[in-house]
Amino acid sequence: MKPKLNRYKSDVFSGLGCAKNFEYNLSLKTNADLSKVKSRRLRFNPRLNDEMESQVKTMLDADVIKLSDTDVLLPVVLAKKHDGSMRFCLDLRSLNKQLEDETYPLMTTQEAMMQLKNSKYFSVNDMCSAFNQIPLSKDSRHLTGFQTTSGVYQFTGLCFGLKVAPLAFQKIMHLVIGDLGFTNIIMYLDDCLIHTASVDEHFETL
């Protein structure tokens, strides 16, 4: 299977996707007070500042963020990942307190095992920057603002740390994959398991 998949690698398994015809709106609580959202810029040493600006440029080039004039400015945090690289994050705790919760059921282990019972071929796909692929409504984007030494920006899609992001992503992905979610695909947050009874069916599903 691997040689066949490699033929489509550059077309299907590269770059950052986008859930077209979908967007997510961040719902503020009725008593929300945005003045309580933190708006200070954390200082970084020169090495970390260079890393932050490098990631900002990468996100700008990928349309993950845009320049902004928002006055909602959240602190930037660089979190060290298990491989030693740095993850660009926002400290969204103060904003999350002002947002309504999202609700959506996640598949249980028992339900997943029942769906897999007749399958023989499996592919596991871990989506790249999954939350960023769900566009935010234009009315919501200003809530994800942040400032660095190069300017003020806002996210164009869901960002890591939003309390609603995991379930919002799950909900929209189930709409995207449609009926396949009940036959050949198990979607659990950003992990996509494709399972089929035959090789031909597997490539058709992919």
Disulfide bonds with the S-S distance in Angstrom:
none
